[in-house]
């Protein structure tokens, strides 16, 4: 009986030992699994943290980019505003210039009409009055003004200049450019060449206008062009006759226009 009891106890102890080892192994396995899960979770957390850091960096980069774009937009808006302001100023200047040009054309047309009326007693072979490029051109033939090869104005020419001067004195804001022109035939006599003759003729007309009829000398310019600005061919008598002329070019003053262009 004791023998069986001892055997039972030994069996129970052995069974308990087997159970304990099994439980231990199971516990160890579960611990290993838990550690593996924990390591996996740690890796996932680290990855998520890396991803979060990457996302935060992207957010920061996007915010910076957005700030830069905002600044660029503000700069572009400022430039656009300046461009619009400049365009408005240019449009205003253009309108002012157009107004001044219209006034100049109107003044030029009025001056042409006054000059044509004052000189209506002379025929078209002696002088012509026309408007071109905002200016009035009074072209006086050699036959009206000068004997051949001379720079002394004849009486009929002086009469024409007196009528022209009367209009000029009533229109003090008009500049006067007097141009002498000849044909291409070489000059003989007291003048060295056609340059000399064309300049002398322009100067003679200036002196009559200024000395005889009190045209303001500040307004007057004299120049000689010799035969280098012909109206017609110099190969025919008719063409040369047209080229021997004095042109008095009348220009309304453009001070206001020049001021606008300099702005």
Secondary structure by P-SEA (a helix, b strand, c coil): caaaaaaaaaaaaaaaaaaaaaaaaaaaaaaaaaaaaaaaaaaaaaaaaaaaaaaaaaaaaaaaaaaaaaaaaaaaaaaaaaaaaaaaaaaaaaaaaaaaaaaaaaaaaaaaaaaaaaacccccccccccccccccccccccccccccccccccaaaaaaaaaaaaaaaacccbbbbbbbbbcccccccccccaaaaaaaaaaaaaaaaacccccccccbbbbbbcccccccccccaaaaaaacbbbbbbbccaaaaaaaaac
